Amino acid sequence: MAIELGTRLREARTEAGLTQAELAERIGVSRKTINTVENGVFVPSTTLALKLARALKTRLGTDVAFVGV
C-alpha cells in the first residue's frame, strides 16, 4: 500500500506543478519527508495525510488514495 500511496502522491504533486520542496514548505515538513512517502519508505500519519490532501486540493481516499492511513 505504501508504494501505491507514494506513486499517487507523486502524481498528484506533479499535476499540481509542485516540487517536493514546495509541497514540503506548504505543509511544514522537510523535503526528505515528502521523498520518503513518495518512495514507500514512510506511511504518513493521519495528520500528515490530511495536510497533504489539503495542500494538493484533494480528499482522503480519492485522488491520492490515503485509504487506511
Backbone as ProteinMPNN parsed JSONL, in Angstrom:
{"seq_chain_A": "MAIELGTRLREARTEAGLTQAELAERIGVSRKTINTVENGVFVPSTTLALKLARALKTRLGTDVAFVGV", "coords_chain_A": {"N_chain_A": [[0.819, -1.192, 0.0], [1.981, 1.246, 0.711], [3.687, 1.887, -1.407], [1.896, 2.279, -3.542], [0.502, 4.446, -2.506], [2.592, 6.303, -2.408], [3.187, 6.57, -5.137], [0.801, 7.661, -6.093], [0.76, 10.003, -4.63], [3.02, 11.308, -5.685], [2.151, 11.624, -8.342], [-0.078, 13.331, -7.949], [1.18, 15.545, -6.82], [2.889, 16.313, -8.913], [0.991, 16.894, -10.902], [-0.096, 19.111, -9.695], [1.879, 20.85, -10.108], [4.02, 21.159, -8.374], [7.178, 21.034, -6.694], [8.969, 18.635, -4.691], [10.13, 20.029, -2.593], [8.629, 22.406, -2.559], [6.047, 21.473, -1.916], [6.605, 20.361, 0.574], [7.316, 22.68, 2.024], [4.876, 24.028, 2.029], [3.345, 22.464, 3.762], [4.806, 22.295, 6.039], [6.896, 20.432, 6.553], [9.928, 18.499, 6.033], [11.687, 18.277, 2.863], [12.702, 15.767, 2.578], [10.887, 14.2, 3.995], [8.639, 14.217, 2.3], [9.813, 12.925, 0.133], [10.384, 10.367, 1.245], [7.812, 9.408, 1.703], [6.802, 9.339, -0.92], [8.474, 7.385, -1.966], [7.689, 5.121, -0.689], [8.8, 4.45, 1.749], [7.972, 5.507, 4.106], [4.924, 5.74, 5.802], [2.506, 8.145, 5.996], [1.289, 9.855, 8.937], [-2.108, 10.274, 10.099], [-2.593, 12.987, 10.467], [-0.559, 14.169, 8.889], [-1.297, 13.115, 6.412], [-3.76, 14.403, 6.035], [-2.87, 17.059, 5.823], [-1.346, 16.87, 3.475], [-3.351, 16.173, 1.629], [-4.947, 18.469, 1.755], [-3.156, 20.451, 0.85], [-2.777, 19.586, -1.734], [-5.215, 19.872, -2.741], [-7.159, 17.815, -2.692], [-9.09, 14.968, -1.577], [-9.031, 12.734, 1.22], [-8.72, 9.329, 0.422], [-9.413, 9.581, -2.234], [-8.147, 10.992, -5.018], [-5.427, 10.835, -4.14], [-5.468, 8.629, -2.613], [-5.34, 7.96, 0.249], [-6.35, 5.901, 1.772], [-6.977, 3.939, 4.591], [-4.96, 4.951, 6.132]], "CA_chain_A": [[0.0, 0.0, 0.0], [2.822, 2.445, 0.802], [4.214, 2.225, -2.73], [0.79, 2.852, -4.298], [0.277, 5.766, -1.929], [3.688, 7.155, -2.863], [3.012, 6.825, -6.565], [-0.327, 8.582, -6.252], [1.182, 11.295, -4.098], [3.909, 11.898, -6.69], [1.316, 12.044, -9.475], [-0.883, 14.49, -7.546], [2.114, 16.666, -6.642], [3.328, 16.711, -10.248], [-0.153, 17.537, -11.55], [-0.272, 20.418, -9.063], [3.008, 21.683, -10.516], [4.853, 21.418, -7.204], [8.34, 20.2, -6.408], [8.921, 18.075, -3.337], [10.473, 21.111, -1.657], [7.495, 23.337, -2.476], [4.989, 20.81, -1.155], [7.07, 20.271, 1.958], [7.225, 24.011, 2.63], [3.451, 24.344, 2.224], [2.745, 21.742, 4.886], [5.658, 22.4, 7.218], [7.766, 19.269, 6.778], [11.132, 18.549, 5.196], [11.598, 17.664, 1.538], [13.003, 14.346, 2.783], [9.644, 13.544, 4.397], [7.859, 14.005, 1.07], [10.541, 11.928, -0.633], [10.224, 9.035, 1.836], [6.423, 8.976, 1.457], [6.701, 9.002, -2.342], [9.24, 6.169, -2.247], [7.129, 3.994, 0.048], [9.606, 4.157, 2.939], [7.267, 6.063, 5.256], [3.486, 5.941, 5.653], [2.223, 9.335, 6.788], [0.255, 9.846, 9.975], [-3.374, 10.845, 9.647], [-2.419, 14.434, 10.429], [0.234, 14.498, 7.711], [-2.111, 12.788, 5.238], [-4.726, 15.492, 5.882], [-2.139, 18.233, 5.325], [-1.014, 16.604, 2.076], [-4.586, 16.255, 0.845], [-5.36, 19.878, 1.69], [-2.201, 21.175, 0.006], [-2.945, 19.136, -3.11], [-6.626, 20.117, -3.082], [-7.849, 16.545, -2.909], [-9.649, 14.448, -0.342], [-8.538, 11.413, 1.59], [-9.444, 8.237, -0.191], [-9.759, 9.834, -3.636], [-7.021, 11.086, -5.945], [-4.147, 10.429, -3.575], [-5.732, 7.309, -2.03], [-4.83, 7.782, 1.604], [-7.26, 4.984, 2.434], [-6.342, 3.059, 5.562], [-3.853, 5.608, 6.841]], "C_chain_A": [[0.86, 1.253, 0.0], [3.353, 2.857, -0.566], [3.106, 2.849, -3.584], [0.505, 4.269, -3.799], [1.349, 6.735, -2.42], [3.569, 7.534, -4.316], [1.897, 7.829, -6.791], [-0.006, 9.963, -5.718], [2.063, 12.015, -5.116], [3.108, 12.425, -7.883], [0.517, 13.303, -9.136], [-0.001, 15.729, -7.385], [2.566, 17.205, -7.99], [2.207, 17.429, -10.994], [-0.407, 18.928, -10.985], [0.87, 21.367, -9.412], [3.945, 22.035, -9.382], [6.071, 20.504, -7.176], [8.147, 19.599, -5.02], [9.177, 19.17, -2.313], [9.315, 22.082, -1.476], [6.345, 22.74, -1.67], [5.369, 20.728, 0.32], [6.938, 21.604, 2.683], [5.769, 24.369, 2.93], [2.865, 23.675, 3.457], [3.638, 21.684, 6.123], [6.45, 21.162, 7.577], [8.999, 19.41, 5.893], [10.865, 17.924, 3.833], [11.828, 16.16, 1.656], [11.747, 13.578, 3.214], [8.783, 13.243, 3.185], [8.494, 12.895, 0.249], [10.325, 10.52, -0.071], [8.797, 8.514, 1.683], [6.281, 8.545, -0.001], [7.42, 7.708, -2.687], [8.783, 4.961, -1.442], [7.89, 3.594, 1.291], [8.829, 4.505, 4.203], [5.794, 6.22, 4.923], [3.106, 7.107, 6.552], [1.161, 9.105, 7.862], [-1.025, 10.43, 9.388], [-3.257, 12.356, 9.507], [-1.652, 14.858, 9.181], [-0.557, 14.215, 6.434], [-3.146, 13.879, 4.976], [-4.059, 16.748, 5.332], [-1.785, 18.069, 3.852], [-2.246, 16.759, 1.192], [-5.031, 17.704, 0.681], [-4.458, 20.656, 0.743], [-2.371, 20.828, -1.466], [-4.383, 19.274, -3.593], [-7.343, 18.842, -3.499], [-8.427, 16.104, -1.578], [-9.048, 13.089, -0.05], [-9.398, 10.351, 0.947], [-9.846, 8.469, -1.632], [-8.499, 9.843, -4.466], [-5.712, 10.54, -5.384], [-4.27, 9.097, -2.854], [-5.049, 7.093, -0.695], [-5.763, 6.882, 2.402], [-6.474, 4.095, 3.386], [-5.202, 3.664, 6.312], [-4.391, 6.18, 8.116]], "O_chain_A": [[0.505, 2.236, -0.651], [3.459, 4.049, -0.855], [3.346, 3.839, -4.276], [0.292, 5.181, -4.598], [1.04, 7.862, -2.804], [3.818, 8.679, -4.692], [2.04, 8.749, -7.597], [-0.438, 10.972, -6.275], [1.869, 13.202, -5.377], [3.354, 13.528, -8.371], [0.443, 14.231, -9.941], [-0.393, 16.831, -7.771], [2.622, 18.418, -8.189], [2.441, 18.45, -11.641], [-0.874, 19.819, -11.695], [0.836, 22.545, -9.056], [4.594, 23.08, -9.41], [6.001, 19.345, -7.585], [7.263, 20.014, -4.271], [8.509, 19.228, -1.28], [9.049, 22.532, -0.362], [5.742, 23.421, -0.841], [4.55, 20.994, 1.2], [6.495, 21.648, 3.831], [5.473, 24.951, 3.974], [1.997, 24.239, 4.123], [3.265, 21.091, 7.135], [6.657, 20.865, 8.753], [9.093, 20.343, 5.095], [9.931, 17.139, 3.672], [11.226, 15.374, 0.925], [11.572, 12.422, 2.83], [8.255, 12.139, 3.053], [7.797, 12.024, -0.271], [10.106, 9.58, -0.835], [8.591, 7.308, 1.548], [5.701, 7.496, -0.283], [7.013, 7.005, -3.612], [9.405, 3.901, -1.5], [7.658, 2.516, 1.838], [9.007, 3.873, 5.244], [5.448, 6.771, 3.878], [3.36, 7.062, 7.755], [0.263, 8.276, 7.71], [-1.012, 11.01, 8.303], [-3.761, 12.939, 8.547], [-2.05, 15.798, 8.494], [-0.493, 14.991, 5.481], [-3.386, 14.242, 3.825], [-4.622, 17.425, 4.471], [-1.908, 19.012, 3.07], [-2.192, 17.395, 0.14], [-5.442, 18.115, -0.404], [-4.943, 21.435, -0.078], [-2.141, 21.664, -2.341], [-4.728, 18.854, -4.697], [-8.037, 18.798, -4.515], [-8.27, 16.789, -0.567], [-8.611, 12.38, -0.956], [-10.625, 10.444, 0.92], [-10.552, 7.642, -2.21], [-7.844, 8.811, -4.608], [-4.972, 9.855, -6.09], [-3.252, 8.492, -2.515], [-4.272, 6.153, -0.529], [-5.941, 7.093, 3.602], [-5.426, 3.562, 3.024], [-4.525, 2.966, 7.068], [-3.643, 6.784, 8.886]]}, "name": "protein", "num_of_chains": 1, "seq": "MAIELGTRLREARTEAGLTQAELAERIGVSRKTINTVENGVFVPSTTLALKLARALKTRLGTDVAFVGV"}
